[in-house]
Amino acid sequence: MRVLRSMAAMPAGDPRRERLRTAVVRDHMPYARHIARRYGRRGVPDEDFEQVAYLGLVKAVDNFDPEHGTGFLGYAAPMIVGEIKRYFRDATWSVHVPRHMQELTGALHRATDALTTEFGREPTIVELGEHLGVDPDEVVEALDAAGAYTTSSLDRPVGYEQESTSLGELIGEVDPGFALTEDREVLRGLVTHLHERDKRILLLRFFRGMTQAEIGEELGLSQMQISRILTRVLCELREGFG
């Protein structure tokens, strides 16, 4: 504390102040590392947390007021923890998630632990929502958002052998919608070239669900004529796909 008081009494550009500042930071770096290691998480290098903790330490040294009546460690600890939490919030998510949802995800983890201890079982979505004061839909959204914290490459091998199958090869499949889209485009082109009466019969039969008798009545044709036209048109369309 005596060094901090001496440093605070010196003007900003004084070389002696810079030397004292450097000494204070160096002396408290082990304390910053201790805090950083408490927040270490799998997938994030420890060095990253340490650098963030050092940044918080430097800010604490620069902003500490010895006359305020608070001990330096009591002032520095929240500053360091705050920097680490900001780092979690802004830099460690693999996919961008809104800040509100990131905060809710963190609160959800704490609430789950607390309620599991209280109930002796995992809490339900409704119970978590009541505990946090949010709608169950938001709880579900936060649970989904938690999956965005880390991602895995589709090229990641799933075995230890050199020629192991990749993750993408296991979860990927042919989307049947692609073929359906192609068929629709082909059909659209074939229908375009039909006679207007044939188009109308197709519309009434397959899009309006009218019977052949109802179509014949509307167009002034017999049911047999409508049946023959439909048979002919459908054969033409099938041949167009061939």
Long-range contacts (C-beta under 8 A, 24 or more apart in sequence): 1-66, 1-71, 1-72, 4-61, 4-64, 4-66, 4-72, 5-66, 8-64, 8-65, 8-66, 8-67, 21-61, 21-62, 24-61, 25-54, 25-57, 25-58, 25-61, 28-57, 28-61, 28-72, 28-73, 28-76, 29-54, 29-57, 31-57, 31-73, 31-76, 32-56, 32-57, 32-76, 32-80, 35-77, 35-80, 35-81, 35-84, 36-80, 36-84, 39-81, 39-84, 39-88, 41-92, 43-150, 44-92, 48-87, 49-84, 49-87, 52-83, 52-84, 52-87, 53-80, 53-83, 53-84, 55-83, 56-80, 56-81, 56-82, 56-83, 56-84, 59-83, 92-149, 93-148, 93-149, 94-148, 94-149, 94-150, 94-151, 95-148, 95-151, 97-145, 97-148, 101-141, 101-142, 101-145, 102-145, 104-132, 104-134, 104-138, 104-142, 104-145, 105-142, 105-145, 105-146, 105-149, 107-132, 108-132, 108-139, 108-142, 108-143, 108-146, 109-146, 183-241, 186-240, 186-241, 187-237, 187-241, 190-236, 190-237, 190-240, 190-241, 191-237, 194-233, 194-236, 197-229, 198-229, 198-233, 201-226, 201-229, 201-230, 201-233, 202-230, 202-233, 205-230
